[in-house]
Amino acid sequence: MTQHYDLAIIGSGSGNSLVTPDFDDKRVAIIEGGTFGGTCLNVGCIPTKMFVHAADLALDVRQAGRYGVDAALQGVRWSDVRDRVFGRIDPISEGGRRYRVEGPNTTAFFGHAHFTGDRTLTVELGDGSQETVTADQVVVAAGAHPVVPDVVTESGLPFHTSDTVMRIEALPERLAIIGGGFIAAEMAHVFASFGVHVTVIARSSLLLRHLDTEIAQRFTDLAREQWDVRTLTNVVALEPGDDGAGVRLHLDNTAVVDADLLLVATGRRPNSAGLGAQAAGLGLLDDGRIAVDEYGRTSAPGVWALGDVSAPHQLKHLANAEARTIAHNLVHPADLRPLPHRHVPSGVFSHPQVATVGLTEQECIEQGRHHTVHVQAYGDTAYGWAMEDTTSVCKLVADPSTGLLLGAHLMGPLATSLIQPLVQGMAFGTTVHDLARGQYWIHPALAEVVENALLGLKLDAPA
Ligand SMILES: Cc1cc2nc3c(=O)[nH]c(=O)nc-3n(C[C@H](O)[C@H](O)[C@H](O)COP(=O)(O)OP(=O)(O)OC[C@H]3O[C@@H](n4cnc5c(N)ncnc54)[C@H](O)[C@@H]3O)c2cc1C
C-alpha cells in the first residue's frame, strides 16, 4: 500500500525536531528503524555524560587527599549507576515514540527505509511486511553507526561498541579499548574511574589526534598516567582469553593484551549504505556522507539531508542547528538559509576535559595565516591554586592584525563550559581586547584563566 505525505523524515534523532508548527496542517511521516530518539538520547551524548558525571565524582573522592580531605571510595554500584541513566532516558525515548504515534498530523513507521525512486521509500516493517511512502519532500536524518575493524568481526569473539557497552550487566576487571578518539577517551575515563583496569590501543601516535597537537600531546601524556595506553599500535589478531572467557589481543609489536571485555571505538560511518542512494539520485562523498549544498539540499530534487549522515562534524549541536535551518528551508523555498557551519565547537568529556573551536596552531601554519598564540595555565590563576592544578591550559590562537580570535583550545576542569565566551566572541566578531576588557570576569572564578589567556595574546596594536 502506498501512502503520500507532505514530508517524510528518515530518522527520529535530530529529524524528529523538524516537525515544527509550520507542519500543523500538513501530513508528516517519520520513519525510525532503531530506537526512537536516535543516537544522542539513547546511546550517545546524554547517557555518556551521565556516566561521566558519576565517574568524575568517583575520581574526586579518590583524589580528595591532596586537599587534606581524607576520603575513601567504598565502591561503585554499577547496576545503580547504569539504571539511574537508563531509568531516565528510556522513558523519554518511549514518550517521544508515543507522541509521534498519537500525534495529530504525524504517522510513525517503525522499520528500515530505503529509496526505490524519486521521493519514494519502501519501509521494511518489523512484522515482515512493507509499506511504500511517497512525499513532496524527504529529509534524510539517518545518522551514523560504529565502524568495527575486520580483525574483530572475523574473530567471531564478542565485543562491544558504544551502542552496547553502557548496558553491560557488571563491570569487568580489565577493559581493552581499540581506538583513540573521543569515544575511547570518554569511556576510558568512565571505566577507569570506576576501578576497571583500562588498556587503550590506538593506531596513531597521539590520542585525540584531530585536536591541536599541543593539546593532544598533553592529553596523551596525562592519559598514560591513568590508563595503559598503547599508541602506534594495531591489533592483528584476537583469540579467546586464557580461561575461555574474555579476549586476548595480539598487537603488531608482538605484545598481547588480555581483557575481560573489548570495546571497539574506531569511529562512526554515515548510514548511507542500504539507503538506496542510487535509486533516489543521491550523490555520496568518498567518506560515505550524503553530499548536500550549502542549504542542505541533496542532488535529488526535494530530498534534504542533515546531521551525521551528511554533516562535516558528528556533533549533536551541529545536527540540531542543521535541523532548525532545514525546518525553515522546507517551508521557505524562496528564502533559503545556509547551514550554520562556522565556529562549531566540540568537547571531550574525559579526564581531563577538552574543548575546542576554530583553527589550531598547525592549521594556521599550514594555511600561512598571520597568527599569534598564547598558552595560559589554569595554575596561574587563583582558582587554579585552589584546585592545585598543574596540568590544565587555555590555548588561544588569534590574528594579531585584526585582534580577532581564530581558535581556542582548552584542556582541564570545566573546559567544555569555560570555552563558551570564546565561542561567543568568535561568533559575534568581538575582538580579543573587547572580550577581555569589555566585560567583568568574576574574581576569583576559574573563568579568569580565559580572561588572562586573552590578555596574554600579543596583538600588533590594541584593537
Ligand atoms: C558514545 C557517543 C557519545 C557522543 N557524545 C557527544 C557529545 O558529547 N556531544 C555531541 O555533540 N555529540 C556527541 N555524539 C554525537 C551525536 O550523538 C551525534 O552527532 C548525533 O546524535 C547525530 O544526530 P543525527 O540526528 O544525525 O543522527 P541519529 O541521532 O543517529 O539519528 C538517526 C536515526 O536514524 C535511524 N535510521 C538510520 N537509517 C535508517 C533507515 N534507513 N530507516 C529508518 N531509520 C533509520 C537510526 O536508527 C537513528 O535513530 C556522541 C556520539 C556517540 C556515539
The ligand as an ORCA input file, in Angstrom:
! r2SCAN-3c Opt
* xyz 0 1
  C      29.089      7.497     22.507
  C      28.774      8.804     21.820
  C      28.897      9.978     22.509
  C      28.620     11.183     21.899
  N      28.776     12.332     22.607
  C      28.520     13.515     22.010
  C      28.657     14.722     22.740
  O      29.018     14.735     23.917
  N      28.359     15.876     22.113
  C      27.962     15.902     20.798
  O      27.713     16.981     20.260
  N      27.815     14.763     20.090
  C      28.086     13.588     20.666
  N      27.922     12.433     19.955
  C      27.489     12.520     18.543
  C      25.970     12.724     18.457
  O      25.331     11.726     19.207
  C      25.538     12.697     17.009
  O      26.264     13.678     16.287
  C      24.048     12.994     16.833
  O      23.264     12.214     17.693
  C      23.648     12.785     15.382
  O      22.276     13.025     15.233
  P      21.529     12.608     13.900
  O      20.138     13.115     14.034
  O      22.330     12.983     12.726
  O      21.535     11.019     13.918
  P      20.906      9.995     14.949
  O      20.557     10.625     16.238
  O      21.815      8.845     14.967
  O      19.514      9.587     14.295
  C      19.472      8.786     13.161
  C      18.316      7.809     13.309
  O      18.010      7.285     12.036
  C      17.690      5.921     12.166
  N      17.935      5.315     10.856
  C      19.126      5.201     10.217
  N      18.949      4.682      8.988
  C      17.620      4.455      8.858
  C      16.819      3.933      7.815
  N      17.357      3.578      6.640
  N      15.490      3.823      8.012
  C      14.923      4.211      9.192
  N      15.643      4.725     10.205
  C      16.963      4.851     10.041
  C      18.597      5.418     13.259
  O      18.070      4.271     13.876
  C      18.650      6.628     14.192
  O      17.696      6.531     15.225
  C      28.172     11.204     20.552
  C      28.007     10.011     19.848
  C      28.302      8.818     20.467
  C      28.126      7.543     19.705
*
